[in-house]
Amino acid sequence: MIFPHRSLSKRKTGTAYESAKTDDTSDNLFDNLDTNINNIKAEIGSGDLIVNLSEANPDRHIRFACVYFDNLISNQVLSGYSAELSEILSSGDNLKTRNPSDFFGLLKNQFASVRKVSQGSTLEDLLDALLSGELVFLIDGYCEFLSVDAYSPEG
């Protein structure tokens, strides 16, 4: 995969992604959801990138995005994620979230009970997660991402 409009750097691992990765992907994420999404799109430049925006708690105006590659996650897996996310969003715990950090913790704890999850704070790590076929969550007002493994066994 080639990332347009960026200077290329060579890494020792030799994979196509590592060869095309840019120096500025090691930058930390921003706490602005729109900025992070625009940076991902600028690096990836792929029509297969799916970004679903939603609100976690409309009373608190906590926006988040679920980001993934359409061709790397099956519809069956996405249906499972959708059901899990619907349960989280309709839970009493979600209604108690007061800020983006609370919502991040809620997502992490809920998904970790049935799936492998990890978190990161750099664009490079986020791109690695996306290209590994993971589902990535970004929250407006929070400068870390949560990635959920699409292939870990369910409960």
N, C-alpha and C positions, 0 to 999 in steps of 0.2 A: 504494500500500500504506500503510495507516495503522497506526502503532505505538500500542497501547493504554497507558493509564495514564501518559502522559508529557506534559510540557509541550512545546509545539511551537515550533520556531524556523524562520524563513524564511531561505533561502539565495538568492543571486542566480541560481543556475543554472536555477531554475524547474521542475525535474523533480519528480514526485510524491514520490520518495524524499527528495530534498533538502528539500522543504517540510515533510515529516513528521519529519525527523531531529531527534533530541533533543540538547541541549547535552552530556549526559553520555556520548555515544557517542565523544567524543574522548579519553576516559580510556584509559589504557594497560591492556593485558590483564594478568591475574594469572598467577602461575606455578601456579595450582591449576586443573586441567582442569574439575572439576565446577563451580566458580565461573564460569569462562568460558562453559561451556555454558548454565548457568542465565541468565547475562546476555544471551546471544544469544537464547534462547527468550523472555525478558522483552521484548526489543526487537522481535523479529520477530513473535511470537505467531501463527505459521502452522502449520497441520497438514501442510503440504508440506515442512517442514524435516525432513531425515533426519540422524540422528546415529548413526554406527556406532562403538561403542567396541571397542577391542582392546588386546592387549599386544604390544609390539614384541619384547621380550626377557624372557620369563618369569623367567629367573634374576635379572635386574636389576629386575624389576617396573616396567618402563617402559610406562606406559599412554598411549594416544593415541586421538584421535577423528578420524574422517573426516566432515565436515559438508558438506551440499549441499542444494539444493532439488530435490525429486523431479521437478517439472515443467520444470526448466531444463536437465537433463542427460539425454540419451537412454540407454536401456538398453544400446545398443551401446557407447557411450562408457564407461559404468560397467563393462561387462564388460572393456574394455581396461584401465581403471584397476585393476580387481580382479586381473587377470593380472599387471600390472606390480608391484602391491603384494605379491602372493604371492611373486614372484621376489625382491623386496627382503627380505621377512621370512624367506625360507628361505636367503638368501645367507650366506656366511661372514662378510662384513662386518658383518651385523646381529648375529651372535653375538659380535662384538668390541666392540659398543657398550657403553660403561660408564655413560653418563648420558644425560639427555634432550638435551643439547646435541649429543652424538655422533650420536644418532638423527636429530635435526633435520638435521644436516649430511649424513647418509647419504640421507635422503629428498630433500633439495634436490639433491644431486649426481646421484642416480639419475634423478629425474624431469626434471631440466634437460637430460639427454642426449637426450631425445626430445620434450619439451614446454616451453612457455613457463612459467616459474615466477616468483613474486614472494613477498616476505615483508613482514610488517608487525607492528606492536606495539600498534595501537589498535583498539578495538571498531569505530570508524567505518570504518577501512580494511577490517576483516574483513567487516563488513556490506556494504560496496561490492563486495567480491570475491564474496560469496555471491549478491548480487542481479545480478551480471554473469554468473552461470552458471558460476562457477569452483568447483572442489572445494577445500575448505579442510581443512588438517590442523592439529590442536592437540595438543600434547604436555604431559602432566602434568609439572610441575616446570620448564617453560620458558615464558617470557612473550612469545613471538612466535608467529605463525602462518605457515604456508606455503600459498600458493594455487597451484593448478595449472590452467592454462587448458584447458578442455574442448574447445576448437576449434582448437588449434594442431596443425599436421601432425605425424604420428608418423613416426619415423625412417625 
